Amino acid sequence: MPPEIHTLPLEPPRVWVGSWLDYNHGVLYGEWLDAAREADELATDIAAMLAASPTASATGEVAEDWGIFDYENFGPLKVEEQEAVAFVAAVARGIAEHGPAFGAWADVVEDEALLGGFGEAYLGEYDSIEAYAEQLIDDLGYERALDEALPEHVRRYVEINVAGLAQDLWLSGDVHIYHRNGGGVWLFDGRG
């Protein structure tokens, strides 16, 4: 079953990277950087920002430490201050390509090496896990199988426990549920 269409962010993910040397001298200095590109490009821009540090120019100290002080358009993922550039860039590229569900996936796996599994793991965006279970029952033809296997006078008393199936999918770890802000869920295959 194909995943439901998800909304792509209007703006690409970006980070505000600041110089700790400047911050420690009472100067808030840094730059907003487009994060949805290769890690080495992002690292080059961070190095250029540090090289232009006003505090380094004034004091002769070397600005070499930086932090991510703010971020935008990473979906539900909380980008940490000392997050690895490679992870930030990989997640941002994934969000730019797949939308905010990729940010949820990054939050689930928390490992750059596992980010590439999104395409196989992403089950879609649904109103609830129960809505997914209903679609799964329909896609697998279980209702039709019951209609064909049972006499009509018996069939009306037999129904599939959708809520129970949904709960079992979650409790067994077969499906990982990520609740969206504003309602609905992103679902990921938990068997991988």
Secondary structure per residue as TSV (DSSP state, phi and psi in degrees):
chain	resnum	aa	ss	phi	psi
A	1	M	-	360.0	130.7
A	2	P	-	-75.6	145.6
A	3	P	-	-64.5	150.2
A	4	E	-	-67.7	153.7
A	5	I	-	-67.7	137.2
A	6	H	-	-115.3	160.3
A	7	T	-	-86.8	129.4
A	8	L	-	-81.0	148.9
A	9	P	-	-65.8	148.9
A	10	L	S	-70.9	-36.7
A	11	E	S	-115.4	148.4
A	12	P	-	-69.7	153.8
A	13	P	-	-61.1	140.7
A	14	R	E	-146.1	160.4
A	15	V	E	-128.1	146.5
A	16	W	E	-101.9	112.2
A	17	V	E	-104.3	127.9
A	18	G	E	-119.5	156.2
A	19	S	E	-87.3	126.5
A	20	W	H	-70.8	-32.1
A	21	L	H	-59.2	-47.9
A	22	D	H	-64.8	-45.9
A	23	Y	H	-58.0	-43.4
A	24	N	H	-69.6	-14.4
A	25	H	T	-103.5	15.6
A	26	G	T	81.3	14.9
A	27	V	-	-114.7	125.3
A	28	L	-	-91.2	101.2
A	29	Y	-	-129.9	132.4
A	30	G	E	177.3	-168.4
A	31	E	E	-145.7	148.6
A	32	W	E	-79.2	129.4
A	33	L	E	-126.1	138.4
A	34	D	E	-65.7	122.3
A	35	A	-	-94.4	-12.6
A	36	A	S	-85.8	64.6
A	37	R	S	-155.8	-174.5
A	38	E	-	-67.0	147.3
A	39	A	H	-59.9	-38.7
A	40	D	H	-66.8	-32.3
A	41	E	H	-67.5	-42.5
A	42	L	H	-64.8	-43.2
A	43	A	H	-62.6	-37.5
A	44	T	H	-63.0	-42.5
A	45	D	H	-67.8	-34.5
A	46	I	H	-65.4	-43.6
A	47	A	H	-62.5	-39.7
A	48	A	H	-65.6	-39.3
A	49	M	H	-62.4	-44.8
A	50	L	H	-64.2	-38.7
A	51	A	H	-64.6	-26.1
A	52	A	T	-95.4	14.8
A	53	S	-	-56.9	124.7
A	54	P	H	-66.0	-33.2
A	55	T	H	-69.8	-40.7
A	56	A	H	-61.3	-41.5
A	57	S	H	-63.8	-39.1
A	58	A	H	-77.8	-34.3
A	59	T	H	-106.2	-17.3
A	60	G	-	83.1	-2.3
A	61	E	-	-72.8	159.5
A	62	V	-	-95.1	127.1
A	63	A	-	-90.1	108.9
A	64	E	-	-129.6	-16.7
A	65	D	-	-99.7	139.8
A	66	W	E	-141.8	165.6
A	67	G	E	-148.0	158.4
A	68	I	E	-90.5	105.8
A	69	F	E	-88.9	-21.2
A	70	D	E	-158.2	164.2
A	71	Y	E	-157.8	158.2
A	72	E	E	-140.5	148.3
A	73	N	S	65.4	35.8
A	74	F	-	-100.7	19.9
A	75	G	T	62.1	-139.2
A	76	P	T	-82.1	-6.0
A	77	L	-	-70.4	133.0
A	78	K	-	-94.6	113.3
A	79	V	-	-83.3	123.9
A	80	E	-	-80.3	155.8
A	81	E	T	-58.1	-38.2
A	82	Q	T	-108.6	28.1
A	83	E	-	-60.7	142.3
A	84	A	-	-64.7	137.5
A	85	V	H	-57.9	-41.3
A	86	A	H	-62.2	-41.3
A	87	F	H	-66.2	-46.7
A	88	V	H	-59.0	-46.9
A	89	A	H	-65.1	-42.3
A	90	A	H	-64.5	-43.1
A	91	V	H	-65.5	-44.8
A	92	A	H	-61.3	-42.3
A	93	R	H	-63.4	-40.7
A	94	G	H	-63.8	-40.7
A	95	I	H	-66.3	-41.6
A	96	A	H	-61.5	-33.5
A	97	E	H	-85.6	-41.6
A	98	H	H	-110.6	-13.7
A	99	G	-	96.5	-177.5
A	100	P	T	-63.7	-19.4
A	101	A	H	-60.1	-29.4
A	102	F	H	-66.3	-34.2
A	103	G	H	-63.3	-38.1
A	104	A	H	-64.3	-43.2
A	105	W	H	-59.7	-43.5
A	106	A	H	-61.5	-37.1
A	107	D	H	-68.7	-33.0
A	108	V	H	-70.7	-50.0
A	109	V	H	-86.3	-29.7
A	110	E	-	50.9	31.9
A	111	D	-	-150.1	121.2
A	112	E	G	-56.5	-36.9
A	113	A	G	-64.9	-22.8
A	114	L	G	-96.4	-6.3
A	115	L	G	-61.0	-33.7
A	116	G	G	-64.0	-13.4
A	117	G	G	-81.0	1.9
A	118	F	H	-55.3	-48.1
A	119	G	H	-57.2	-38.7
A	120	E	H	-81.0	-32.9
A	121	A	H	-84.7	-27.6
A	122	Y	E	-71.4	118.4
A	123	L	E	-94.6	-21.1
A	124	G	E	131.5	-178.4
A	125	E	E	-111.0	126.7
A	126	Y	E	-134.8	163.5
A	127	D	S	-67.0	-31.4
A	128	S	-	-165.5	169.3
A	129	I	H	-65.4	-30.9
A	130	E	H	-66.1	-37.5
A	131	A	H	-63.4	-38.3
A	132	Y	H	-64.4	-44.4
A	133	A	H	-60.9	-40.9
A	134	E	H	-61.6	-42.8
A	135	Q	H	-65.9	-39.8
A	136	L	H	-61.8	-45.1
A	137	I	H	-59.1	-43.4
A	138	D	H	-66.7	-47.0
A	139	D	H	-61.5	-35.6
A	140	L	H	-85.2	-6.6
A	141	G	T	74.7	26.0
A	142	Y	H	-67.4	-40.5
A	143	E	H	-63.4	-43.2
A	144	R	H	-63.0	-40.2
A	145	A	H	-63.0	-40.3
A	146	L	H	-65.5	-41.5
A	147	D	H	-58.8	-39.8
A	148	E	H	-78.0	-30.8
A	149	A	H	-87.5	-25.4
A	150	L	S	-111.7	143.7
A	151	P	-	-64.0	149.7
A	152	E	H	-56.1	-39.0
A	153	H	H	-69.7	-17.7
A	154	V	H	-96.9	-37.8
A	155	R	H	-56.4	-36.8
A	156	R	T	-63.8	-14.6
A	157	Y	T	-98.8	-3.4
A	158	V	-	-112.0	124.2
A	159	E	-	-139.7	154.7
A	160	I	-	-83.1	135.0
A	161	N	-	-79.3	88.2
A	162	V	H	-62.3	-45.4
A	163	A	H	-62.3	-39.7
A	164	G	H	-65.5	-42.3
A	165	L	H	-62.2	-45.1
A	166	A	H	-59.6	-44.3
A	167	Q	H	-64.2	-41.9
A	168	D	H	-65.4	-38.3
A	169	L	H	-60.0	-40.3
A	170	W	H	-73.4	-50.7
A	171	L	H	-65.1	-31.8
A	172	S	T	-75.2	-15.1
A	173	G	T	86.1	3.0
A	174	D	S	-65.8	-30.5
A	175	V	E	-130.4	130.5
A	176	H	E	-98.3	128.7
A	177	I	E	-102.3	128.3
A	178	Y	E	-121.7	110.9
A	179	H	E	-74.8	131.2
A	180	R	-	-86.1	145.3
A	181	N	T	-64.3	133.5
A	182	G	T	88.7	1.7
A	183	G	S	108.9	157.7
A	184	G	-	85.7	174.1
A	185	V	E	-139.6	151.9
A	186	W	E	-101.6	136.5
A	187	L	E	-117.7	140.7
A	188	F	E	-130.3	142.5
A	189	D	E	-66.3	120.6
A	190	G	T	-93.3	3.5
A	191	R	T	-87.8	-6.8
A	192	G	-	-83.9	360.0
